[in-house]
């Protein structure tokens, strides 16, 4: 696994932004668990999170994203390519880095993760909502990874850039899903460690044989 620079200490502004984001998501999922996703409103989320409506929409494009997680807007062009260039022989790791770059931080709120897992287990409608956001994210990720492979054919491992990008994106999603189970055993707002993600990828290699 490629060495990365030691991350800089997070600034006060970034911490405050994440605190607001966590408050919005916690409120949204809590309301969904209590009343059902179909009865949750942006107004109710704002009241519980003690924020304005305009603040809500500075963080989330809509109610559903606050409840089940936002679709990830992947950087495009050179900005995305710089991230993928950081590990040219491991497209899956590059996509994982791209996902966290798009989110803007590499922290996972374990309480929100546990609440969402409970919500998905209890309410089928939440599962459908989560699938929509997953498909939105997957489309952008696959398109970006395909474009990068076309621009850098020397790093391609398969004949079809689209197929390789699709498989790498699916694997990245599987890695995050597998690691979430471990993250949810911890407490607080934790930093996602690339070493954990690399370990999951190695376990995939063991399974494949």
LINCORWO-V552377 format. One record per pair of residues at least 6 apart in sequence whose ideal C-beta (glycine too) atoms are under 8 Angstrom apart, sorted by the first residue. I is the first residue (numbers start at 1). J is the second residue. D is the distance in Angstrom with one decimal. If there is no record, write none. Layout:
# LINCORWO-V552377
i:I j:J d:D
i:I j:J d:D
This chain:
# LINCORWO-V552377
i:1 j:90 d:7.8
i:1 j:93 d:7.2
i:1 j:194 d:6.9
i:1 j:195 d:7.3
i:1 j:198 d:4.7
i:2 j:86 d:6.7
i:2 j:87 d:5.0
i:2 j:90 d:7.7
i:2 j:93 d:7.8
i:4 j:86 d:7.9
i:4 j:194 d:6.7
i:7 j:106 d:7.8
i:7 j:191 d:7.9
i:10 j:105 d:7.5
i:14 j:105 d:6.8
i:18 j:105 d:6.3
i:18 j:107 d:6.3
i:18 j:189 d:6.8
i:20 j:49 d:7.7
i:20 j:51 d:6.7
i:20 j:55 d:7.0
i:20 j:59 d:6.8
i:21 j:59 d:5.5
i:22 j:109 d:5.0
i:22 j:111 d:8.0
i:22 j:112 d:6.5
i:22 j:189 d:6.6
i:23 j:49 d:4.4
i:23 j:50 d:7.4
i:23 j:51 d:7.1
i:24 j:45 d:6.4
i:24 j:49 d:5.0
i:24 j:51 d:6.8
i:24 j:56 d:6.3
i:24 j:59 d:5.7
i:24 j:60 d:6.6
i:24 j:66 d:5.5
i:25 j:66 d:5.9
i:25 j:69 d:7.9
i:25 j:109 d:6.9
i:25 j:112 d:4.7
i:26 j:49 d:7.7
i:26 j:109 d:7.6
i:26 j:111 d:6.4
i:26 j:112 d:5.7
i:26 j:115 d:7.0
i:27 j:45 d:5.0
i:27 j:48 d:3.8
i:27 j:49 d:4.2
i:27 j:66 d:7.9
i:28 j:40 d:6.5
i:28 j:45 d:4.9
i:28 j:63 d:7.3
i:28 j:66 d:3.8
i:28 j:67 d:4.6
i:29 j:67 d:5.9
i:29 j:112 d:6.3
i:29 j:115 d:4.2
i:29 j:116 d:5.7
i:29 j:119 d:5.8
i:30 j:48 d:7.1
i:30 j:115 d:6.6
i:31 j:39 d:7.9
i:31 j:40 d:4.7
i:31 j:44 d:5.6
i:31 j:45 d:6.4
i:31 j:48 d:6.5
i:32 j:40 d:5.1
i:32 j:67 d:5.1
i:32 j:119 d:5.6
i:32 j:123 d:7.1
i:32 j:126 d:6.6
i:33 j:115 d:6.6
i:33 j:118 d:6.5
i:33 j:119 d:5.6
i:33 j:122 d:7.2
i:36 j:123 d:6.6
i:36 j:125 d:7.8
i:37 j:67 d:5.9
i:37 j:119 d:7.5
i:37 j:123 d:5.8
i:37 j:125 d:5.2
i:37 j:126 d:5.2
i:37 j:129 d:6.7
i:38 j:125 d:6.4
i:40 j:63 d:6.3
i:40 j:67 d:6.4
i:41 j:63 d:7.0
i:42 j:53 d:6.4
i:42 j:56 d:5.8
i:42 j:63 d:5.2
i:42 j:66 d:8.0
i:43 j:53 d:7.2
i:45 j:56 d:6.5
i:45 j:63 d:7.1
i:45 j:66 d:6.0
i:46 j:52 d:6.5
i:46 j:53 d:5.6
i:46 j:55 d:7.6
i:46 j:56 d:5.3
i:49 j:56 d:7.7
i:56 j:66 d:7.4
i:59 j:66 d:7.7
i:60 j:66 d:4.6
i:60 j:70 d:6.0
i:61 j:70 d:7.0
i:64 j:129 d:4.9
i:64 j:132 d:7.5
i:64 j:133 d:7.2
i:65 j:71 d:6.8
i:65 j:133 d:6.5
i:67 j:119 d:7.4
i:67 j:126 d:6.8
i:67 j:129 d:6.7
i:68 j:116 d:6.5
i:68 j:119 d:7.6
i:68 j:120 d:7.7
i:68 j:126 d:5.9
i:68 j:129 d:4.7
i:68 j:130 d:4.2
i:68 j:133 d:6.0
i:69 j:116 d:6.9
i:69 j:130 d:6.9
i:69 j:133 d:5.9
i:70 j:133 d:6.7
i:71 j:132 d:7.9
i:71 j:133 d:4.4
i:71 j:134 d:8.0
i:71 j:136 d:3.6
i:71 j:137 d:4.9
i:71 j:140 d:7.8
i:72 j:99 d:5.9
i:72 j:102 d:4.8
i:72 j:103 d:6.7
i:72 j:137 d:4.3
i:72 j:140 d:6.8
i:72 j:141 d:7.3
i:73 j:102 d:5.9
i:73 j:140 d:6.8
i:74 j:80 d:6.2
i:74 j:98 d:6.0
i:74 j:99 d:7.7
i:74 j:102 d:5.1
i:74 j:137 d:7.7
i:74 j:140 d:4.4
i:74 j:141 d:5.6
i:74 j:144 d:5.0
i:75 j:83 d:7.1
i:75 j:98 d:7.1
i:75 j:101 d:6.4
i:75 j:102 d:6.2
i:75 j:144 d:7.6
i:76 j:144 d:6.5
i:80 j:98 d:6.1
i:80 j:144 d:4.9
i:80 j:148 d:7.0
i:81 j:148 d:5.6
i:81 j:151 d:7.0
i:83 j:94 d:6.4
i:83 j:97 d:5.2
i:83 j:98 d:4.8
i:83 j:101 d:5.3
i:84 j:91 d:7.2
i:84 j:94 d:4.1
i:84 j:95 d:7.7
i:84 j:97 d:7.9
i:84 j:98 d:6.5
i:84 j:144 d:7.9
i:84 j:145 d:7.1
i:84 j:148 d:4.7
i:85 j:94 d:8.0
i:85 j:152 d:8.0
i:86 j:94 d:6.7
i:86 j:97 d:6.4
i:87 j:93 d:4.8
i:87 j:94 d:5.0
i:87 j:97 d:7.1
i:88 j:94 d:7.5
i:88 j:152 d:6.8
i:88 j:155 d:4.7
i:89 j:155 d:6.5
i:91 j:145 d:6.3
i:91 j:149 d:7.5
i:91 j:155 d:7.5
i:91 j:157 d:7.9
i:91 j:164 d:6.9
i:91 j:165 d:7.3
i:91 j:168 d:4.2
i:92 j:168 d:4.7
i:92 j:171 d:4.8
i:92 j:172 d:5.2
i:92 j:175 d:7.0
i:92 j:201 d:6.2
i:93 j:194 d:7.5
i:93 j:197 d:7.3
i:93 j:198 d:7.0
i:93 j:201 d:7.2
i:94 j:145 d:7.7
i:94 j:148 d:7.9
i:94 j:168 d:8.0
i:95 j:141 d:6.0
i:95 j:145 d:6.0
i:95 j:168 d:5.7
i:95 j:169 d:5.8
i:95 j:172 d:4.3
i:96 j:172 d:5.1
i:96 j:175 d:6.6
i:96 j:176 d:7.3
i:96 j:194 d:7.6
i:96 j:197 d:5.6
i:97 j:194 d:7.9
i:98 j:141 d:7.0
i:98 j:144 d:7.0
i:99 j:137 d:8.0
i:99 j:141 d:7.3
i:99 j:172 d:6.8
i:99 j:176 d:7.6
i:100 j:106 d:4.5
i:100 j:192 d:6.7
i:106 j:191 d:5.7
i:106 j:192 d:4.6
i:107 j:189 d:5.2
i:107 j:190 d:6.6
i:107 j:191 d:5.6
i:107 j:192 d:7.0
i:108 j:180 d:7.8
i:108 j:183 d:5.0
i:108 j:189 d:7.4
i:108 j:190 d:5.5
i:108 j:191 d:7.8
i:108 j:192 d:5.5
i:109 j:188 d:7.9
i:109 j:189 d:5.1
i:110 j:183 d:5.9
i:110 j:184 d:5.7
i:110 j:186 d:5.3
i:110 j:187 d:5.9
i:110 j:188 d:6.2
i:110 j:189 d:7.5
i:110 j:190 d:6.1
i:111 j:187 d:7.9
i:111 j:188 d:7.9
i:113 j:180 d:5.9
i:113 j:183 d:6.1
i:113 j:184 d:5.0
i:114 j:184 d:5.1
i:116 j:126 d:8.0
i:116 j:130 d:7.9
i:117 j:180 d:7.7
i:117 j:184 d:6.5
i:119 j:126 d:4.8
i:120 j:126 d:5.4
i:120 j:127 d:5.3
i:120 j:130 d:6.2
i:134 j:173 d:7.2
i:138 j:169 d:5.7
i:138 j:170 d:7.8
i:138 j:173 d:7.2
i:141 j:165 d:7.8
i:141 j:169 d:4.6
i:141 j:172 d:7.5
i:142 j:162 d:7.2
i:142 j:165 d:4.9
i:142 j:166 d:5.2
i:142 j:169 d:5.0
i:143 j:165 d:7.9
i:145 j:164 d:7.8
i:145 j:165 d:3.6
i:145 j:168 d:6.1
i:145 j:169 d:6.3
i:146 j:161 d:4.9
i:146 j:162 d:4.9
i:146 j:165 d:4.2
i:148 j:165 d:7.9
i:149 j:155 d:6.9
i:149 j:156 d:5.1
i:149 j:161 d:3.8
i:149 j:164 d:6.0
i:149 j:165 d:6.0
i:150 j:161 d:5.1
i:153 j:161 d:7.9
i:156 j:164 d:6.2
i:157 j:164 d:6.2
i:158 j:164 d:4.1
i:158 j:167 d:7.7
i:171 j:201 d:7.4
i:171 j:204 d:6.7
i:174 j:204 d:7.2
i:175 j:197 d:5.4
i:175 j:200 d:4.6
i:175 j:201 d:5.9
i:175 j:204 d:7.4
i:176 j:197 d:7.6
i:178 j:200 d:5.0
i:178 j:203 d:7.8
i:179 j:192 d:7.7
i:179 j:196 d:5.5
i:179 j:197 d:6.2
i:179 j:200 d:5.5
i:182 j:196 d:7.0
i:183 j:190 d:6.4
i:183 j:192 d:7.5
